[in-house]
Amino acid sequence: MRRFERAITREMVSSASMAFVALASIFVVVLLVRIMGRAAVGDIGGEAVIPLLGFGFLRFLPVLLSLALFIGVFMSLSRLWRDSEAVIWMNGGVGPLAWARLVLRFSLPVAAIIALVSMEGVPWSARKQAEFEQTIESRDQVSTLTPGVFAEDRQGQRVVFVETLDENRRNVSNVFIHSRERGRMGVTVATRGDVRAMENGDTFLFLEKGKRYEGVPGDAEFRMATYDRYAVRIPPQAVLERGPSSRMLPVSQLLQNPVPRNMGEWVSRLGYPLTALILCLLAIPLSYVNPRAGRSLNVVFAIMIYAAYNNLVGLSQGWVSRSMMGAGQSVLLVHGAMLALMVAFFWQRFRGPWAK
């Protein structure tokens, strides 16, 4: 028995670790592409890519851990059936209850980590990400410039293009500025320029050796001026004040203010560890391989159950948030139904002489 436990535990650890690394790598690449897309159009600076990547990864860490844990248990037990080891062990007295105890010992520590991350780590990440994005939004347009990219301010009144930008983000060259002020369109070009902060807190872009064109769109009369030095005030970006959302609140505040929106968030966070544990136990009957039915049938069935279970958890959050159902009722309905399904699968797969 101990030999079996050590062997299958090592295999589950190995399978779950490889699954987590693979899932995390795919997720990081997809998230990085999305963030780099924002940086390419000038929404964020290059220095914001890594922090936003970290915040996004921590937010989805419970999902990745839960899925990796399920894959590790399911694939390890499926191999036992494919290689006929499961039949030998079960005929030797290692029944489904022994398998369930083994799976619980393996999955409970990981489920505890998932609970900690979902209850405390995810709201902390949401708060820090909101603060970080607000800091980015409050910066002036010049501080977020990317060489070779047309950057538009959030008011849609000015577009700035620079060909080069030094390391200190102060000196620029080959500048193009398109602006709209009081119904008039202005185009300003310059060979070079530098950014300066005044004592009163205003930021100015001082341009040298350039031209400015100004007029009303559709009107043939435009004014052109050549200058040796021209100053453009860069106003600070307008930042919308955002109140704290339920996703940012710690568990204590959610429970102290049990409005439907907060209870929906609590149901969602509680669902991560419960889903991980129930899916790991459900993987025991799902891992059964019938050689006559094909080896991939149970894999397809496991994927369908995982997707349906997670969708139900998401739906339950919406039900609670819209006051269609209480938090306790939602937890009992969704997770209780999956527990009942798990018991039915155990009975269907392991009834008879193996039920010990």
C-alpha positions as CSV (number, residue, x, y, z in Angstrom):
1,M,0.0,0.0,0.0
2,R,2.8,2.5,0.9
3,R,4.6,1.6,-2.3
4,F,1.5,2.4,-4.3
5,E,0.9,5.7,-2.4
6,R,4.5,6.9,-3.0
7,A,4.5,5.9,-6.7
8,I,1.2,7.5,-7.5
9,T,1.9,10.6,-5.5
10,R,5.2,11.2,-7.3
11,E,3.4,10.7,-10.6
12,M,0.6,13.2,-9.7
13,V,3.1,15.8,-8.5
14,S,5.1,15.4,-11.8
15,S,2.0,15.5,-14.0
16,A,0.5,18.5,-12.1
17,S,3.8,20.4,-12.3
18,M,4.2,19.9,-16.0
19,A,0.6,20.8,-16.6
20,F,1.0,24.0,-14.5
21,V,4.2,25.0,-16.4
22,A,2.5,24.4,-19.8
23,L,-0.7,26.3,-18.8
24,A,1.2,29.2,-17.2
25,S,3.5,29.5,-20.3
26,I,0.5,29.7,-22.7
27,F,-1.3,32.2,-20.4
28,V,1.8,34.4,-20.0
29,V,2.4,34.5,-23.8
30,V,-1.3,35.4,-24.5
31,L,-1.4,38.1,-21.8
32,L,2.0,39.5,-22.9
33,V,0.8,39.8,-26.5
34,R,-2.3,41.8,-25.3
35,I,-0.2,44.1,-23.0
36,M,2.4,44.6,-25.7
37,G,-0.4,45.6,-28.1
38,R,-1.5,48.3,-25.6
39,A,2.2,49.5,-25.4
40,A,2.5,49.5,-29.2
41,V,-0.4,52.0,-29.6
42,G,0.9,54.2,-26.8
43,D,-1.7,53.4,-24.2
44,I,1.0,52.4,-21.7
45,G,4.8,52.8,-21.5
46,G,7.2,50.0,-21.9
47,E,8.0,50.1,-18.2
48,A,4.4,49.1,-17.4
49,V,4.5,45.8,-19.2
50,I,6.0,43.7,-16.5
51,P,3.9,45.0,-13.6
52,L,0.7,44.5,-15.6
53,L,1.8,41.0,-16.6
54,G,2.4,40.2,-12.9
55,F,-1.0,41.5,-11.8
56,G,-2.8,39.6,-14.6
57,F,-1.0,36.4,-13.8
58,L,-1.8,36.6,-10.1
59,R,-5.5,37.2,-10.9
60,F,-5.8,34.0,-12.9
61,L,-3.4,31.9,-10.7
62,P,-6.3,30.1,-8.9
63,V,-7.7,28.9,-12.2
64,L,-4.3,27.7,-13.4
65,L,-3.6,25.9,-10.2
66,S,-7.1,24.3,-10.1
67,L,-6.8,23.1,-13.7
68,A,-3.2,21.8,-13.3
69,L,-4.2,19.9,-10.2
70,F,-7.2,18.3,-12.0
71,I,-5.0,17.4,-15.0
72,G,-2.3,15.9,-12.7
73,V,-4.7,13.6,-10.9
74,F,-6.7,12.7,-14.0
75,M,-3.7,11.8,-16.2
76,S,-1.9,9.9,-13.5
77,L,-4.9,7.7,-12.7
78,S,-5.8,7.3,-16.4
79,R,-2.3,5.8,-17.0
80,L,-2.9,3.3,-14.3
81,W,-6.0,2.1,-16.1
82,R,-4.3,2.1,-19.5
83,D,-1.4,0.0,-18.2
84,S,-3.8,-2.3,-16.3
85,E,-2.1,-1.4,-13.0
86,A,-5.3,-0.1,-11.5
87,V,-7.0,-3.5,-11.9
88,I,-4.0,-5.2,-10.1
89,W,-4.0,-2.8,-7.2
90,M,-7.8,-2.9,-6.8
91,N,-7.8,-6.7,-6.9
92,G,-5.1,-6.5,-4.2
93,G,-7.3,-4.6,-1.9
94,V,-6.6,-1.0,-2.8
95,G,-10.2,0.1,-3.5
96,P,-11.7,3.5,-4.5
97,L,-11.8,4.7,-0.9
98,A,-8.1,4.3,-0.6
99,W,-7.7,6.2,-3.9
100,A,-9.9,9.0,-2.6
101,R,-7.8,9.3,0.6
102,L,-4.6,9.5,-1.4
103,V,-6.0,12.1,-3.8
104,L,-7.3,14.2,-0.9
105,R,-3.9,14.1,0.9
106,F,-2.3,15.3,-2.4
107,S,-4.9,17.9,-3.3
108,L,-5.7,19.5,0.1
109,P,-2.4,21.5,0.4
110,V,-2.8,22.8,-3.1
111,A,-6.5,23.7,-2.5
112,A,-5.4,25.6,0.6
113,I,-3.0,27.6,-1.5
114,I,-5.7,28.2,-4.0
115,A,-8.0,29.4,-1.3
116,L,-5.4,31.8,0.1
117,V,-4.7,33.2,-3.3
118,S,-8.3,33.6,-4.3
119,M,-9.4,35.1,-0.9
120,E,-6.4,37.5,-0.4
121,G,-4.0,37.5,-3.3
122,V,-6.6,38.2,-6.1
123,P,-8.2,41.3,-4.3
124,W,-4.7,42.6,-3.4
125,S,-3.6,42.3,-7.0
126,A,-6.8,44.0,-8.2
127,R,-6.2,46.9,-5.8
128,K,-2.6,47.3,-6.8
129,Q,-3.4,47.1,-10.5
130,A,-6.1,49.8,-10.2
131,E,-3.6,52.1,-8.4
132,F,-0.9,51.4,-11.0
133,E,-3.2,52.1,-13.9
134,Q,-4.5,55.3,-12.3
135,T,-0.9,56.4,-11.9
136,I,-0.2,55.7,-15.6
137,E,-3.4,57.5,-16.7
138,S,-2.4,60.6,-14.6
139,R,0.9,61.1,-16.4
140,D,1.2,63.7,-19.1
141,Q,1.2,62.7,-22.8
142,V,4.9,63.3,-23.4
143,S,5.9,60.9,-20.6
144,T,4.1,58.1,-22.3
145,L,5.5,58.7,-25.8
146,T,6.9,55.9,-27.8
147,P,9.2,56.7,-30.7
148,G,7.7,56.0,-34.1
149,V,4.1,55.8,-32.7
150,F,1.3,58.4,-33.2
151,A,0.1,58.9,-29.6
152,E,-3.4,60.5,-29.0
153,D,-4.4,62.0,-25.7
154,R,-7.5,60.7,-23.9
155,Q,-9.4,63.8,-24.8
156,G,-8.8,63.2,-28.5
157,Q,-7.6,66.8,-29.0
158,R,-3.9,66.2,-29.7
159,V,-1.8,63.6,-31.6
160,V,1.9,63.7,-31.0
161,F,4.6,61.8,-33.0
162,V,8.4,61.8,-32.3
163,E,11.0,59.9,-34.3
164,T,13.5,59.6,-31.5
165,L,13.4,59.9,-27.7
166,D,16.4,59.9,-25.4
167,E,16.8,57.7,-22.3
168,N,15.8,60.5,-19.9
169,R,12.6,61.1,-21.9
170,R,13.4,64.8,-22.2
171,N,15.0,65.3,-25.6
172,V,13.0,64.5,-28.8
173,S,13.7,64.9,-32.5
174,N,11.5,65.2,-35.7
175,V,8.4,66.2,-33.9
176,F,4.9,66.3,-35.4
177,I,1.9,67.6,-33.4
178,H,-1.7,67.7,-34.6
179,S,-4.2,69.6,-32.4
180,R,-7.7,71.0,-32.2
181,E,-8.3,74.1,-30.2
182,R,-11.5,76.3,-30.3
183,G,-12.6,74.8,-33.6
184,R,-9.3,75.4,-35.3
185,M,-6.9,72.7,-36.5
186,G,-3.2,73.2,-35.9
187,V,-0.2,71.2,-37.2
188,T,3.2,71.9,-35.7
189,V,6.5,70.3,-36.9
190,A,9.9,70.8,-35.5
191,T,13.4,69.4,-35.9
192,R,14.0,68.9,-32.2
193,G,12.6,69.7,-28.8
194,D,13.0,69.2,-25.1
195,V,10.5,68.7,-22.2
196,R,10.7,70.9,-19.1
197,A,8.7,71.0,-15.9
198,M,7.9,74.5,-14.6
199,E,7.9,75.6,-11.0
200,N,4.1,75.7,-10.9
201,G,3.9,72.1,-11.9
202,D,3.0,72.6,-15.6
203,T,4.9,70.7,-18.3
204,F,6.0,72.3,-21.6
205,L,7.4,70.9,-24.7
206,F,9.9,73.5,-26.2
207,L,10.3,73.0,-29.9
208,E,13.1,74.4,-32.0
209,K,13.4,75.3,-35.7
210,G,10.0,74.4,-37.0
211,K,6.8,75.5,-38.6
212,R,3.2,75.8,-37.6
213,Y,0.1,75.6,-39.8
214,E,-3.3,76.7,-38.4
215,G,-6.8,77.1,-39.9
216,V,-10.4,75.9,-40.0
217,P,-11.0,72.5,-41.7
218,G,-12.7,73.1,-45.0
219,D,-11.6,76.7,-45.2
220,A,-8.9,77.6,-47.8
221,E,-7.3,80.2,-45.6
222,F,-4.5,78.8,-43.4
223,R,-1.9,80.6,-41.5
224,M,1.7,79.5,-41.6
225,A,4.4,80.6,-39.2
226,T,8.1,79.7,-39.0
227,Y,9.7,79.8,-35.6
228,D,13.1,79.3,-33.9
229,R,11.5,78.4,-30.6
230,Y,7.9,77.4,-29.7
231,A,6.4,76.2,-26.4
232,V,3.5,73.8,-26.2
233,R,1.9,73.2,-22.9
234,I,1.2,69.6,-22.2
235,P,-1.9,69.3,-19.9
236,P,-2.1,66.4,-17.4
237,Q,-4.3,63.6,-18.4
238,A,-7.8,63.6,-17.1
239,V,-8.3,60.6,-14.7
240,L,-11.7,59.3,-13.9
241,E,-12.2,58.5,-10.2
242,R,-13.1,54.9,-9.7
243,G,-14.7,53.6,-6.6
244,P,-13.5,50.3,-5.2
245,S,-15.2,47.3,-6.9
246,S,-16.1,44.1,-5.1
247,R,-13.2,42.3,-6.7
248,M,-10.8,44.6,-4.8
249,L,-12.4,44.1,-1.4
250,P,-10.9,41.7,1.2
251,V,-13.1,38.8,2.4
252,S,-13.7,40.6,5.7
253,Q,-15.3,43.6,4.0
254,L,-17.3,41.4,1.7
255,L,-18.9,39.6,4.7
256,Q,-19.4,42.8,6.7
257,N,-21.4,44.3,3.8
258,P,-23.4,41.4,2.4
259,V,-25.0,43.2,-0.5
260,P,-25.7,41.0,-3.5
261,R,-22.7,42.2,-5.5
262,N,-20.3,41.4,-2.6
263,M,-21.9,38.0,-2.0
264,G,-21.5,37.2,-5.7
265,E,-17.8,37.9,-5.4
266,W,-17.5,35.8,-2.3
267,V,-19.2,32.9,-4.0
268,S,-16.8,33.2,-6.9
269,R,-13.7,33.2,-4.6
270,L,-15.1,30.3,-2.5
271,G,-15.7,28.3,-5.7
272,Y,-12.0,28.1,-6.6
273,P,-10.9,25.7,-3.8
274,L,-14.2,23.8,-3.7
275,T,-14.0,23.3,-7.5
276,A,-10.4,22.0,-7.2
277,L,-11.2,19.5,-4.5
278,I,-14.4,18.2,-6.1
279,L,-12.8,17.9,-9.5
280,C,-9.8,15.9,-8.1
281,L,-12.2,13.4,-6.5
282,L,-14.3,13.3,-9.6
283,A,-11.1,12.5,-11.6
284,I,-11.0,9.1,-9.9
285,P,-14.1,7.6,-11.6
286,L,-13.5,9.8,-14.8
287,S,-10.0,8.2,-15.2
288,Y,-11.5,4.8,-15.8
289,V,-10.6,3.6,-19.3
290,N,-12.7,1.1,-21.1
291,P,-10.5,-0.5,-23.9
292,R,-13.6,-1.3,-26.0
293,A,-14.8,2.3,-25.9
294,G,-11.4,3.9,-26.9
295,R,-8.8,5.6,-24.8
296,S,-9.8,9.2,-25.6
297,L,-13.5,9.0,-24.6
298,N,-12.9,9.6,-20.9
299,V,-10.6,12.6,-21.8
300,V,-13.4,14.2,-23.8
301,F,-15.9,13.6,-21.1
302,A,-13.5,15.0,-18.4
303,I,-13.0,18.2,-20.5
304,M,-16.8,18.6,-20.9
305,I,-17.4,18.2,-17.1
306,Y,-14.7,20.7,-16.2
307,A,-16.0,23.3,-18.7
308,A,-19.6,22.8,-17.5
309,Y,-18.6,23.0,-13.8
310,N,-16.6,26.2,-14.2
311,N,-19.4,27.8,-16.3
312,L,-21.9,26.9,-13.5
313,V,-19.7,28.6,-10.9
314,G,-19.6,31.7,-13.1
315,L,-23.3,31.6,-13.6
316,S,-23.9,31.3,-9.9
317,Q,-21.9,34.4,-9.2
318,G,-24.3,36.3,-11.6
319,W,-27.3,34.8,-9.9
320,V,-26.2,36.0,-6.5
321,S,-25.1,39.4,-7.8
322,R,-28.6,39.9,-9.3
323,S,-30.4,38.8,-6.2
324,M,-31.8,35.8,-8.0
325,M,-30.4,33.4,-5.4
326,G,-28.7,33.6,-2.0
327,A,-25.0,32.8,-1.5
328,G,-25.7,29.7,0.5
329,Q,-28.3,28.4,-1.9
330,S,-25.9,29.0,-4.8
331,V,-23.0,27.1,-3.2
332,L,-25.3,24.2,-2.3
333,L,-26.9,24.0,-5.7
334,V,-23.7,24.1,-7.8
335,H,-21.2,22.3,-5.6
336,G,-23.8,20.0,-4.1
337,A,-24.9,18.9,-7.6
338,M,-21.3,18.1,-8.5
339,L,-20.9,16.1,-5.3
340,A,-24.0,14.2,-6.1
341,L,-22.7,13.6,-9.6
342,M,-19.4,12.4,-8.1
343,V,-21.1,9.9,-5.8
344,A,-23.1,8.6,-8.8
345,F,-20.0,8.1,-10.8
346,F,-18.2,6.3,-8.0
347,W,-21.2,4.0,-7.6
348,Q,-21.4,3.3,-11.3
349,R,-17.7,2.7,-11.8
350,F,-16.8,0.9,-8.6
351,R,-19.8,-0.9,-7.3
352,G,-19.4,-4.6,-6.5
353,P,-16.2,-6.3,-5.2
354,W,-14.1,-3.2,-5.7
355,A,-16.2,-1.0,-3.4
356,K,-13.9,-1.1,-0.5
